[in-house]
Amino acid sequence: MFSKQASVLIPLLFLIANPAFSAESAAPVAAPKACVATDSACLLGELQNLTGQIAEKDWRDQTYRELAKLYAAQGNTTQAMAIVPMIQSDDTKALTIRGIGMAAAQLNLKPEALTKLFADLRAAADKITAPPSQAIALTYIAMSQAHAKDDAGALATAKSMTNDALRNKALGESAEIQANRGDLNAALQSLATIQDLSFRNKANAKVARAFADNKQFDNAVTAANKIETNPYEKSQAVLYVLAKQITPDEITLGIRAKQPGEVAP
């Protein structure tokens, strides 16, 4: 028969051998509180934790991309930028850079904050190892800068690109954005920087249509008149401007620029 001392000593020895076991640990552990639907900060944190647990790389990257865009849309650009290195695919990184830049362009950020953000985006783009993906990321940065009315930055970003075709594309995209903003001078400056005449003509035609779509017909004609040595391309731009003025509800959707090698109708 156990003595009274032994009946006390045995449980004590058990507790010494199992320090994790105590009266507190024996009690049920409260589960973490679920995020309230209106607490977006909590939900964003939960989403980030869940995303890290996704095994499939492409799905994980895509979810990180959308998470970064949400952080940026909320104005938390620091956290948005912190997501970029977590993405493995260069293409998805480029799209994430685009998403952050475009979201930030909609925010009323101070000029110095925008300058820092675009510098951070450029640094992230420079770390992309695949040249095509890096060039696409730079194109998106230039477009975002144009949306944010940082026209000098957009021009500098585009001009820094070494791939001629993608540089021209970045300049053309910036010009269209500037035209949609109604800024003729900025659009013309972007267009004038395009060195390839054929590409510049096509970009001028697109800018003319953008101005016409916004009923800025004087600007549209100015852009159309910049089209050189291609009467067909220029005629289609002028036709579009006229149609927008005379029959805006019945404009022929078939009006377009002639493609290389295509015989004019």
VOTI-246099 format. One record per residue (C-alpha): x, y, z. Coordinates in steps of 0.5 Angstrom, whole numbers, plus 2048, in hexadecimal, padded with zeros to 3 digits. Each point is the difference from the previous one (the first is absolute). Layout:
BEGIN
XYZ
...
END
This chain:
BEGIN
800800800
8038077FE
801805806
7FD807800
8078037FE
8007FB7FA
7F98027FD
803807800
8077FF7FD
7FD7FC7FA
7FC8067FD
806804802
8057FC7FC
7FB8007FA
800807800
807801800
8017FB7FA
7FB8037FC
801808801
7FB8017FB
7FB7FD804
7FD805805
7F9802802
8008067FB
8027FB7FA
7FB7FB802
7FA8057FF
7FD8017F9
8058057FB
7FB8067FD
8008007F9
8038067FC
7FA8057FF
7FD8007F9
8018067FC
7FA805800
7FE8017F9
801808801
8077FF802
8048007FA
806800803
7FF7FA804
7FD7FC7FA
8068037FB
8057FD806
7FC7F9800
8008007F8
808801800
8017FA805
7FB7FC7FC
8048017F9
8067FE803
7FD7F9801
7FE7FF7F9
8047FB7FD
7FF8017F9
8058057FE
7FC8047FA
7FA800805
804803805
8038057FC
7FA8027FD
7FD801807
806804802
7FF8047FA
7F8802802
802801807
8068057FE
7FB8047FC
7FB800806
805803805
8028057FB
7F88027FF
800801807
806805800
8057FB803
8058007FB
8057FE805
7FD7F9801
7FE7FF7F9
8078017FE
8027FB805
7FC7FB7FC
8048007FA
8067FC802
7FB7FB802
7FE7FE7F9
8057FB7FC
7FD8017F9
8038067FC
7FA8017FC
7FC801806
805804804
7FF8057FA
7F8800800
801801808
8048067FE
7FB8027FB
7FA7FF805
804804806
8018067FB
7F98017FD
7FD7FF807
805805803
7FE8057FA
7F9800803
802803806
801807802
8087FF802
804805801
8068017FB
8057FE804
7FD7FA802
7FE7FE7F9
8078017FE
8037FC805
7FB7FA7FE
8018017F9
8087FF802
7FE7FA804
7FC7FD7FA
8068017FC
8057FD805
7FB7FA800
8008007F8
807800800
8017F9804
7FC7FD7FB
8047FB7FC
7FD7FE7FA
8018067FB
7F98007FD
7FC800807
805806802
7FE8047FA
7F97FE801
800803807
8048067FE
7FA8017FB
7FB800805
804804805
8008067FA
7F87FF7FF
7FF800808
804807800
7FC8037FA
7FA7FE804
803803806
8018077FC
8087FE801
8018027F8
808801801
8007FA804
7FC7FC7FB
8058027FA
8067FF804
7FE7F9802
7FE7FE7F8
8078037FE
8047FC804
7FD7FA7FD
8057FC7FB
7FB7FC7FC
7FE8057FA
7F97FD7FF
7FE800808
803807801
7FC8027FA
7FA7FC803
801804807
8008077FD
7FA7FE7FB
7FC7FD806
802807804
7FE8047FB
7F97FD800
7FF801807
802807800
7FB8017FA
7FB7FD804
802805806
7FF8057FA
807802801
8028027F9
807802801
8027FA804
7FD7FC7FB
8048037FA
806800804
8007F8801
7FE7FF7F9
8068057FE
8057FB803
7FE7FA7FC
8057FF7FB
7FD7FB7FC
7FC8047FB
7FB7FA7FE
7FF7FF808
7FF807801
7FB8017FB
7FC7FB803
801803807
7FD8077FD
7FA7FC7FD
7FE7FD807
801807803
7FC8037FB
7FA7FB802
801801807
7FF807800
7FA7FF7FB
7FD7FB805
801806805
7FD8057FB
806804800
8008017F8
805805800
8057FC803
7FE7FA7FC
8018047FA
807802802
8027F9802
7FE7FD7F9
8048067FD
8067FD803
7FF7FA7FB
8068007FB
8017FD7F9
7FA7FB801
7F98037FD
7FC7FA801
802800808
7FF807800
7F98007FC
7FD7FB805
802804806
7FD8067FD
7FA7FC7FE
7FF7FD807
800808803
7FB8027FB
7FB7FA801
801801808
7FD8077FE
7FB7FF7FB
7FD7F9802
8037FE807
7FB7FB801
8017FC7F9
807800800
8037FB7FB
8047FB805
8047FE7FA
804806800
8077FE801
8078017FE
8027FC7FA
8057FA803
8077FF7FD
7FF7FC7F9
7F9801800
7FD8037F9
7FC806801
7F87FF7FE
END
